[in-house]
Amino acid sequence: MNNDLPRWATAFVMPMLNLLSALLVAALVIYMLGEDPAESLSILVHSAILNPEGLSYTLFYASTFIFTGLSVSVAMQAGLFNIGSEGQMYIGGLGLTVAMLAFDQTLPAWLLIPAAMIGAALFGALWGFLPGYLQAKRGSHIVVTTIMFNFIAASLMNFIIVKYLIPPGEQNTASRVFAESGEMPRLSTWFPSLGDTPLNISFILAIAALVIYGVMVWRSSWGFKLRATGLNKHAAHYAGVSISKMIIIVMLISGALAGLGSVNSIMGSTHYLSLNFVGGAGFIGIAIALMGRQHPIGIFLSAVLFGALIQGGFDLSLEKPNIPTETFIFIQGLIILFCGAMENFYAPAISALLKRTKG
């Protein structure tokens, strides 16, 4: 059905209708909780967007979500549904931590930060390589393997942190705090109006990643082969594309992007590796890729939306005790439902309306 619709309808109208549907259901839930949906929305928007400090937190969360959204999106371009970004970001955090613990006492910041980022990307890529190889060479389904690798990553990280990384005498399940030279420079240094928030140059790196992704996918010969693989593997193979090689390369890139998501969370905020620092960012990346239609602008806007839901949700739950923070997990689920499982819900109605208009 989507093939009959113009690009503006599939890229803009349908995602907006799906989002509005999710928000309408969320408004109904808020009303049932005894609160005014319009007032609640006003508080959320003011807290997450209009307030400079709140906007800073929104963009901080969005920085991580952009990387996980790109991780899922680049795999989708090849027809692969990588739902293992959660585990790949987790293992990427381990690679970052290994680099930090090894060099943060000796390297200057201009060498330490790139080394940690390389460690995050490398470990994430290796964790993405494994299910990619199994799909390409053994025919294992990427959805099944990436789900299982999420659980393996969580168990492995729990073992490594508890066994090797907790400093002697400490009770917190986390590594030691990294040296100050390993902290990502904060944007508030140049923009004081943002307040004392963790928004850092990871946001700029995320924007750069969006640009590189857009150029590589839509303005390069490799990107053409990538999209051809996703549209029709048999035709791509007939045209000379090595499908198994493409799958492995894409999963390496996907894993590296997810691993880079840990940079903002760890080096930009906590400055140490903690248990479950990912906090579901990998799964939110799935929703962002679906809602953003794997387009750079769509991914950016979707990441900002989810960042705003988290930031605005915190303040709203404080001002409106009847609305628990879990409500916003429910809203995220609604967005995933309407933009993912029900993404074509409005397609027949839009198609019929366009035909009636032309007639």
C-alpha positions in Angstrom: 0.0 0.0 0.0 2.8 2.4 0.8 4.1 2.1 -2.8 0.9 3.8 -4.0 1.5 6.9 -1.7 3.7 9.9 -2.5 6.8 10.3 -0.5 5.5 13.3 1.5 2.6 11.1 2.7 4.8 8.2 3.9 7.6 10.4 5.2 5.6 13.1 7.0 1.8 12.7 7.1 1.7 9.0 8.3 4.3 9.4 11.0 2.5 12.6 12.3 -0.8 10.8 12.3 0.7 7.9 14.1 2.3 10.2 16.7 -0.9 12.2 17.2 -2.8 8.9 17.7 -0.4 7.8 20.4 -0.6 11.2 22.1 -4.4 11.1 22.0 -4.4 7.7 23.8 -1.9 9.1 26.3 -4.1 12.1 26.9 -7.0 9.8 27.6 -4.9 7.9 30.1 -3.9 11.2 31.8 -7.5 12.2 32.0 -8.4 8.9 33.6 -5.7 9.5 36.2 -7.6 12.7 37.2 -5.4 15.3 35.5 -6.0 17.8 32.7 -4.3 16.6 29.5 -3.9 20.1 28.1 -2.3 21.5 31.3 -0.1 18.4 31.6 1.1 18.9 28.0 1.8 22.6 28.7 3.9 21.6 31.7 5.8 19.0 29.7 6.5 21.3 26.8 7.7 24.1 29.0 9.9 21.8 31.1 11.5 20.0 28.1 11.6 22.6 25.3 10.9 26.2 26.4 13.0 26.2 29.5 16.7 26.5 28.4 18.0 24.2 31.1 15.2 21.7 30.4 16.0 21.9 26.7 19.6 21.2 27.5 18.6 18.0 29.3 16.3 17.0 26.4 19.2 17.4 23.9 21.5 15.4 26.3 19.2 12.5 26.2 18.7 12.9 22.5 22.4 12.7 21.9 22.4 9.1 23.0 19.2 8.2 21.2 20.5 9.6 17.9 23.4 7.0 18.0 21.1 4.1 18.9 18.5 5.3 16.3 21.3 5.4 13.7 22.4 1.9 14.8 19.0 0.4 14.1 18.4 2.5 11.0 21.6 1.6 9.1 20.7 -2.1 9.7 17.2 -1.5 8.5 18.5 -0.1 5.3 20.0 -3.5 4.5 16.8 -5.3 5.5 18.1 -6.3 8.9 16.1 -5.7 12.1 18.9 -5.3 14.6 17.3 -5.1 18.1 20.6 -5.7 19.8 21.6 -2.1 20.1 21.0 -2.3 23.8 23.7 -5.0 24.2 26.0 -3.4 21.7 25.9 -0.1 23.6 26.5 -2.0 26.8 29.6 -3.7 25.5 30.7 -0.5 23.9 30.7 1.0 27.4 33.0 -1.8 28.5 35.4 -0.9 25.6 35.3 2.8 26.6 36.0 1.8 30.3 38.9 -0.4 29.4 40.5 2.5 27.5 39.8 4.9 30.4 41.1 2.6 33.1 44.3 1.9 31.1 45.1 5.4 30.0 43.3 8.1 32.0 46.3 8.6 34.3 48.8 9.0 31.5 47.2 10.5 28.3 46.1 14.1 27.9 42.4 14.8 27.2 43.0 15.3 23.4 44.3 11.7 23.1 42.3 10.1 25.9 38.8 11.0 24.7 39.4 9.8 21.1 41.0 6.6 22.5 37.9 5.9 24.6 35.6 6.6 21.7 37.6 4.2 19.6 37.3 1.6 22.3 33.5 2.1 22.5 33.1 1.8 18.8 35.4 -1.2 18.5 33.8 -3.2 21.3 30.3 -2.3 20.0 31.3 -3.3 16.5 32.6 -6.7 17.6 29.4 -7.4 19.5 27.4 -6.6 16.4 29.8 -8.7 14.2 28.8 -11.9 16.0 25.1 -12.0 15.1 26.0 -10.5 11.7 28.3 -13.4 10.9 25.8 -15.9 12.2 23.2 -14.4 9.8 25.5 -14.2 6.8 27.3 -17.5 7.1 25.0 -19.7 9.1 21.5 -18.4 8.3 20.6 -17.6 11.9 17.9 -15.0 12.1 19.2 -11.6 13.1 16.2 -10.9 15.4 16.7 -14.0 17.4 20.4 -13.7 17.8 20.4 -10.0 18.7 17.7 -10.6 21.4 19.9 -13.3 22.9 23.0 -11.2 22.7 21.3 -8.5 24.7 20.8 -11.0 27.6 24.4 -12.3 27.1 25.8 -8.8 27.2 23.8 -8.0 30.4 25.0 -11.1 32.2 28.6 -10.7 31.0 28.7 -7.0 32.1 27.3 -8.0 35.5 30.1 -10.6 35.9 32.9 -8.3 34.8 31.8 -5.3 36.9 31.3 -7.3 40.1 34.3 -9.5 39.6 36.9 -7.1 38.3 35.9 -3.5 38.2 34.5 -2.6 41.7 37.3 -0.9 43.6 38.3 -2.6 46.9 36.1 -1.6 49.8 33.4 -0.2 47.6 29.8 -1.5 47.6 28.4 0.3 44.5 28.4 -2.0 41.4 30.5 0.4 39.3 34.0 1.0 38.2 36.2 3.7 39.8 35.6 7.3 38.7 37.6 8.3 35.6 40.1 11.1 35.7 38.8 14.6 34.8 40.7 14.6 31.6 38.3 11.9 30.4 35.2 14.1 30.7 33.5 15.3 27.5 33.6 19.1 27.3 30.2 20.5 28.2 28.4 22.9 25.9 27.5 25.2 28.9 31.2 26.3 28.8 30.3 28.2 25.6 26.6 28.7 26.2 26.1 29.6 29.9 22.4 30.0 29.5 22.1 26.2 29.2 22.9 26.0 32.9 24.9 23.4 34.8 23.7 20.4 32.7 25.5 17.4 31.3 24.9 18.4 27.7 28.3 18.0 26.0 30.0 17.8 22.6 28.5 14.3 22.1 25.5 16.3 20.8 27.7 17.8 18.1 29.2 14.4 17.3 25.7 13.0 17.0 24.7 15.7 14.5 27.9 14.9 12.5 27.0 11.2 12.6 23.6 12.0 11.1 25.2 14.0 8.3 27.7 11.2 7.5 24.9 8.6 7.6 22.8 10.7 5.2 25.7 11.2 2.8 26.8 7.5 2.9 23.3 6.1 2.4 21.9 8.4 -0.2 25.0 10.0 -1.9 27.5 7.1 -2.3 27.7 3.9 -4.4 28.1 1.9 -1.2 24.8 3.4 0.0 23.1 2.4 -3.2 24.3 -1.2 -2.7 23.1 -1.0 0.9 19.6 0.1 0.0 19.4 -2.4 -2.9 20.3 -5.2 -0.5 17.4 -4.1 1.8 14.9 -3.8 -1.0 15.7 -7.0 -2.8 18.6 -9.3 -1.8 18.2 -11.5 -4.9 18.3 -8.5 -7.3 21.3 -7.0 -5.4 23.1 -10.3 -5.6 22.4 -10.6 -9.3 23.8 -7.0 -9.7 27.1 -8.1 -8.1 26.6 -7.3 -4.4 28.0 -9.8 -1.9 25.1 -10.2 0.4 27.0 -11.9 3.2 29.8 -9.3 3.1 27.2 -6.5 3.2 25.4 -8.0 6.2 28.7 -8.3 8.2 29.8 -4.8 7.3 26.4 -3.3 8.2 26.3 -5.1 11.5 29.8 -3.9 12.3 28.7 -0.3 11.6 25.5 -0.8 13.5 27.3 -2.1 16.5 29.9 0.7 16.4 27.2 3.3 16.4 25.4 1.7 19.3 28.8 1.5 21.1 29.3 5.3 20.6 26.0 5.9 22.3 27.8 5.0 25.6 30.2 8.0 25.2 27.5 10.5 26.0 26.1 8.4 28.9 29.4 7.6 30.6 32.0 10.3 29.6 29.3 13.0 29.4 27.5 12.3 32.7 28.5 9.6 35.2 32.2 9.4 34.5 32.3 5.8 35.5 30.8 2.5 34.2 27.8 1.5 36.2 25.5 -1.6 36.1 22.7 -1.1 33.5 23.9 2.4 32.5 22.2 1.9 29.1 18.7 2.2 30.7 16.8 1.1 27.6 18.4 3.5 25.2 19.0 0.7 22.7 15.3 -0.2 22.6 14.3 3.4 22.3 16.6 3.5 19.2 14.2 1.0 17.6 11.3 3.4 18.1 13.3 6.3 16.8 14.4 4.4 13.6 10.8 3.4 12.9 9.3 6.8 13.6 12.0 8.6 11.8 11.7 6.4 8.8 15.5 5.9 8.8 16.0 9.4 7.6 18.5 11.8 9.3 16.0 14.5 9.9 13.4 12.1 11.1 15.9 10.4 13.4 16.9 13.7 14.9 13.3 14.9 15.5 12.3 11.5 17.0 15.3 11.5 19.3 14.4 15.0 20.5 10.8 13.9 21.1 11.9 10.9 23.3 14.4 13.1 25.1 11.6 15.6 25.8 9.3 12.9 27.1 12.0 11.8 29.5 12.9 15.3 30.7 9.4 16.7 30.7 8.1 13.5 32.3 10.3 13.9 35.3 9.1 17.4 36.0 5.5 16.6 35.3 5.4 13.7 37.7 6.8 16.0 40.4 4.1 18.7 39.8 1.3 16.1 39.2 1.7 13.3 41.7 -1.3 11.5 40.1 0.9 10.9 37.0 3.7 8.5 37.9 6.9 8.4 35.9 5.9 5.0 34.5 3.2 6.7 32.5 5.9 8.0 30.1 7.2 4.5 29.6 3.7 3.7 28.6 3.6 6.7 26.2 6.9 5.5 24.7 5.3 2.1 24.2 2.3 3.7 22.5 4.6 5.6 20.1 6.4 2.3 19.2 3.0 0.6 18.7 1.6 3.2 16.4 4.8 4.0 14.5 6.0 0.4 14.4 3.4 -2.3 14.4 0.6 0.0 13.2 2.7 2.2 10.9 0.4 1.5 7.9 -2.8 2.0 9.9 -3.7 5.2 8.0 -2.4 4.2 4.6 -5.7 3.0 3.2 -7.5 6.1 4.2 -4.8 8.4 2.8 -4.7 6.5 -0.4 -8.5 6.6 -0.8 -8.5 10.4 0.0 -5.9 11.1 -2.7 -7.7 9.0 -5.3 -10.9 10.9 -4.5 -9.1 14.2 -4.8 -7.6 13.3 -8.1 -11.0 12.0 -9.4 
